[in-house]
Structure formats: structure tokens, C-alpha cells
Amino acid sequence: MSPPQTSWLFSAVFAILVLAWALAALLKARLSPDGQNVLVENLAARIGAWWAIAALLAVAMLGGRGGVVTLFAIISFAALREFATLTAKTRADHWALVAAFFVILPVQYFLVYMDWYRIYSVFIPVYGFLYLPVLSAIRNSEPEHFLARVSENQWGLMICVYAASHVPALMALHLEGDAANGILLIAFLVIIVQLTDTLQYVWSALWGRHPMAPALSASKTWEGFTGAVATGAALGAALWWLTPFSPLATMALGAVISATGLFGALVMSAIKRGKGVRDWGQLVAGQGGFIDRLDGVVFAAPVFFHLVRFFWASM
């Protein structure tokens, strides 16, 4: 990434964070002076978590592609650990878990680093899905709920490893212009998904009338979803300079990844409610773990990656 692009990128991120912090402070002063408004307190905590995410990404980006791949491999390991902790396991699944953490995960990220798309695009969905259950079946000591346990392992790999690995995979796309456009694409993805995730709460608080899924989250409404997606489209158009695409194209991409990220967060909320927990982990006080903070990003990343690869990247 050239120095001017670096300056513009970090200036934009800093400006967005400052603006979000100012908005949260204003809402807190008006709506939650005593700290009793759950929505406002949640918004303030989310913005605080953004600063940590931005700092981690900035440090990783200084290391280039290897640094970003390493960062997301570590995040995937931590996220998979959170997922495994909250899902059903028995002694029969021991070797399957070892393989997931210490074979499948590092191999997936190695393939991404090497840019072997034809292999890493099918490694987990095909080989991981077919052969990981074999390790549990061979033990055959506890066949009870076998399908449920295997499915949870597979789902964890898909979300925490396969989907997440598409974020650093953006750096290997062959696009016109700057050879380091992948770094800017990651920034584009993360900024839009994280901002619209929070703005859904804001628009829902201001205009929300119809909950998307009342049993999962009363604070998420269709009005908030629509407002967040519209904001994501506008933000995508405003951030077109982070990409080699036209403002119209980035507007469409902004809308798609916003909607996908919001739906992803809803799905992960459903899984948590099914397990009877509020958060996946305790990484950030009041804001849960790695999965809680990046659920929208990992859902949107494969969709964003394949849209860009199909329509704009040279194969």
C-alpha cells in the first residue's frame, strides 16, 4: 500500500471511530445519564471494542499478507475454542477436536497464504466434512447424539475457520491497480460490517417497530435492518476510494455485505440462545468473545470474496 493510501485509510478509520465515539457519548448523556439504558451502554461498549479491533488490524497490516494471515489464524483458533466450549462433546470426539485445531485450521491458513484457491475453497467443506466425523466414529465408544455432535464440529469449522479465512484471502486477489488492494478490501469489509452492526441498534431504537426475531433479540427490528443496510450502501459508495471499483459497484457491495453480516449476527444469536448463554466468551467486558465481535464479518467475508473474485479479479 502506498504512503498516501495508508494515510487516507488510517485517517478514515480514526475519523469514523471518533465520530462513533462522539455519537455514543451524546446518546449516553441524553438517554442514559445514570447508566441504566441497556441499548446505549451496549453501543458504547461496542465502540470501545472497535478501537481494539482497529489496533490489531493496523499492527497486522504492517506485517503484510503474512501478518494478516497469522492474525486471523490466531483469531480462528480462539473463536473455535469458544465454539467448542459451548457445544456438546464426549471423549469420542477428542481426536476430531485435535485434528480440527491442530491440522485442519493451520492447513487451511497455509493454503490461503500460498493462494491455492482451488484447494482451500474445498478443503474444509469437502474433506473436513467427510473425514472429520470418521475420527469420532472410529472411537465408537459413545454413539449417542453422534450426528448432533458431528454437525456442531462441522459448523464450528465452517464459521470460525473456513469463513474467517476468506478475510486474509482478499489480499491474494489479482485486481487492477495497486498490488496491495487486498489490504484496502479488508478495511472496506470490516468498516462497513462493524459500523452497520452497531447502526442497526441505533436505527432500531429510533424507528424500530417490528422485531426481526423477538425470541432472539427484541432490539433488532426490520426498520433497523433496513436503515443499517441503506447506511451500508451509502458508506460503501463513500469508501469507493478504498477499492478499484466504481462508486455504484461499492454501493451494491456495501448493501450486500451489510445484509449478510446482519443476518450472520442473527444466526449466531440463535445458536447462543439455543445453548442458553448470552455471549460466546469473555474477551471484552460486556461484549463477549471473538465470535461475538466478528460474527458479521466472518459471515460476510466469503460472500464479499467471491463477488469480487467473480466480477473483478483476474483468475
Summary of the structure (lengths in Angstrom):
residues: 315
radius of gyration: 19.8
end to end distance: 21.6
largest distance: 60.4
contacts: 1090
relative contact order: 0.12
helix: 78%
strand: 3%
